[in-house]
Amino acid sequence: MTEILAYLLEFTGLVLLVLGYRKSNRDLLLGAALCLWFGAGIEGFVRGLLHGASGV
């Protein structure tokens, strides 16, 4: 499940990156950066959150 979310965020980030660059829109570029950042780190975050919630 987290892999699908990560791929979806990375794909969305790439699309926003291209659109933001072509339109010179800083808001789209910021959205792209956030999507790519969260897409790269979501798996480790969820894994750590579940590990911490299990009390181990």
C-alpha positions as CSV (number, residue, x, y, z in Angstrom):
1,M,0.0,0.0,0.0
2,T,2.7,2.5,0.9
3,E,4.6,1.6,-2.3
4,I,1.6,2.6,-4.4
5,L,1.2,5.9,-2.5
6,A,4.9,6.6,-2.9
7,Y,4.8,6.0,-6.7
8,L,1.6,8.1,-6.9
9,L,3.3,11.0,-5.1
10,E,6.4,10.7,-7.2
11,F,4.5,10.7,-10.4
12,T,2.4,13.7,-9.3
13,G,5.6,15.5,-8.3
14,L,7.1,14.9,-11.7
15,V,4.0,16.2,-13.5
16,L,3.9,19.3,-11.2
17,L,7.6,19.8,-11.8
18,V,7.2,19.9,-15.6
19,L,4.1,22.1,-15.4
20,G,5.6,24.5,-12.9
21,Y,8.8,24.8,-15.0
22,R,7.0,25.4,-18.2
23,K,4.6,28.0,-16.7
24,S,7.3,29.5,-14.4
25,N,4.9,29.0,-11.5
26,R,6.6,28.9,-8.1
27,D,3.5,27.4,-6.4
28,L,3.5,24.4,-8.7
29,L,7.3,24.0,-8.2
30,L,6.8,24.0,-4.5
31,G,4.0,21.4,-4.8
32,A,6.3,19.3,-6.9
33,A,9.1,19.5,-4.4
34,L,6.8,18.5,-1.5
35,C,5.3,15.6,-3.5
36,L,8.7,14.3,-4.4
37,W,10.0,14.7,-0.9
38,F,7.0,12.9,0.7
39,G,7.0,10.3,-2.0
40,A,10.7,9.4,-1.3
41,G,10.2,9.2,2.5
42,I,6.7,7.9,3.0
43,E,7.7,4.2,3.2
44,G,10.2,4.7,6.0
45,F,7.9,7.1,7.8
46,V,5.0,4.6,7.8
47,R,7.2,1.7,8.8
48,G,8.6,3.7,11.7
49,L,5.1,4.8,12.7
50,L,3.8,1.3,12.8
51,H,6.8,0.1,14.6
52,G,6.4,2.7,17.3
53,A,2.7,2.2,17.6
54,S,3.2,-1.6,18.2
55,G,5.1,-0.7,21.3
56,V,8.3,-2.6,20.3
